[in-house]
Amino acid sequence: MRKPLLLAALALFSANLALADAACDAKAAEKKLAGAAKQSFLKKCEKDTAAAQKTCDAKAAEKKLAGAAKQSFAKKCVKDSMAK
C-alpha cells in the first residue's frame, strides 16, 4: 500500500519540477540570457523551485490535504512563491 502512494507522490513532485524547468527557461529567455549566465540562472532557479516545492509540500501536510486538493495547493503555492 505504501509503495503506490510513494510512487504517486514522486510522480507529482517530478511533474511540478518539469513545469518549473519550463518556467525557468521562460524566465531566462525573457531576460535574454545565454551561455554561462543562462546556465547559472537555471541552476539557481531550479534550486529555488525545489526548495519552494518542499516548503509547499510541508504546508499541504500541515493542512492535511491529499490527492487533487494537495496537488492543486502545491502547484499554486510554488507558482506564488516563485513569482516573488
Phi, psi and omega in degrees: 000322181290326183298314178297323179293319178296317179295321179294317179296318179296320179296318179295317179298316180296320179296319179293323178292325177296319176294323179295321178301317179295320179294319179295319177298319180296318178296320179295320179294321179298323179275359179056045178273150178211161175062223184296324179297319179294316181298318179296316179298314181298318180299314180293317180299315180293323177295315179296321180294318179297320178294319178295320179299317180297316179297316181292323176297321178294319178296320179295321179294320177300322180277358180059041178274151179213160175063223184296326179296318179295315181298314181296315179299312182297319180298314180293319181298313180296316180300315180295319182289331180279340181285342183285000000 
